[in-house]
Amino acid sequence: MSEQIIIAVDAMGGDHGPGVIVDGAIAAARRWGSSLILVGAADAVAAELTRHDTSGLNVEIEHAADVVGMHDAASDAVRKKRNSSIRIAFDLVKAGRAHAVVSAGNSGATMAAGMFVLKRIPGIDRPAIATVLPNVNGQTLLLDAGGNVDCKPLHLLQFATMGNVYSRELLGVKKPRVGLLSNGEEEGKGNDLTRETHALLTSAAFHYIGSVEGRDIFNGSVDVVVCDGFVGNVVLKTCEGTAEAIGQILRDEISKSLIAKIGYLLARPAFQAFKKRVDYAEYGGAPLLGIQGAGVICHGGSNAKAIMNAVNLACLAVRQKINDKLAAQL
């Protein structure tokens, strides 16, 4: 019988915690049999649990007196708020009581706590936040999505190595095509960082296809896109804003005429399929790669479905022994 995987869930994180967080975590436990430790203000978490039938589920509550807010400094999870739900969740992994952490809280604080408590995988200078974006053929992994604003070429090489392993082991791509995000595919394009990184990547052991442009993230020509966290976060927020704007424009146009409304009804299955493909909740969250333990960072506005899928993603990362495979590549 395989080992039971236990996920420490930051129940106080996000814009809608603890209610939505508990809803999503319990949904994951019921659907996949995940074992949970819900970390947060015990009374508040217990009150949310009373809305659910938890019979047959393995769910514990771990009290945390503090919460790291979205506008707090990332270092607060390490220095000032050692009893925060984020910090205690990682402490549970270090103590062997849990295998992974899921948090929709302050992403910088989650990353800082992960590095401080669990330490980095040997050979990794900076962990990276990896996020999955839809493309015309499937999925593209983008990293770093915001963990490291200022990077050196060596850091991007390490991101590429981690992205290659994650794409192969978790996303099922046999030979991931790894590209470096730049302002052009031609030799010599980009800034000092991208040009120096390109020189390193050309001799890498994985399938490096060269520099790629922003449009390549979505056209299916690349499986892993590497960039520094500043650029990656701008890309991610731009994608979110574009998706929201397209949705609003479609709603406005459909509401203008009867013919448009009839056309929408006829094409409704296609619209629903499209919405599912671009919905971040389907992907759950972004894995934090490079720490000695599994962590998944969720969008602050995550709904219950996103949390449910994030818990499952964390379980998959543990089962696939991603950290062992990352260490073996370094």
Summary of the structure (lengths in Angstrom):
residues: 330
radius of gyration: 20.3
end to end distance: 31.3
largest distance: 61.7
contacts: 1192
relative contact order: 0.17
helix: 46%
strand: 17%
